[in-house]
Amino acid sequence: MSTRQAAEQSTEQSTEQSTELIVDRFTEQANGQLTDRLTDRFMEQVTLRETPAHGAAALILRPWTDEDADALVRHHADALLRSWLVTHLDTVDEARSWVAAQRQGWAAGTRAAFAVVETGPAGPSAPLGHIALTTTAADAAPVRAGYWTAAEARGRRIASRALTLVSRWAASDGSPFAGRPLQLVHAVGNEGSCRTALGCGYPLAGTLPADPPARPRAQHLHTAPDQTVSRVTREA
């Protein structure tokens, strides 16, 4: 093992051992009324919080809101991101419609979409990325993860840390996805997403052929063989 590999492995292990996952309740203000959407599959939307060692900035994974529309449009203007995404959000109205679709996914119990933000002295940052888990209504259907990172946040392991958080939550007893196999898909050729998947314990399992329009290009399929869950706590 090279010195660089040893250092990266040591850093990864240190972060893993000192990080816990905190799950808390999410409610939103809608049409002047406080709402808490309860369904038979998703009891509530949740916010996932990372608590890293040494006082470093922590990630927060929270549901998307209408206030994120400007950030979504800005991120979707990035040429590299657009080259991999099927859906492009070019206007604030398109972004808000997309956010509404994420809410509908939560309510239906088929999609848990999170904005990835970071803590700081002035409070949480604007969204730095996106990660989502999708499935179907069938009880044994697999859960598939997908994610992207904003241009200004690349190279900081944002996607890796977000994937670790969401994978732990998905496999935990309190998650509506508990007991389902975890998978991850990304477009063939997206080497950054492939490295993230492999580094987070999702080995490559195969290739899915293109199936337009939903899947315009072939995709790599990764699976998570180890769904061991670290300690999860719920905040009142």
Disulfide bonds with the S-S distance in Angstrom:
none
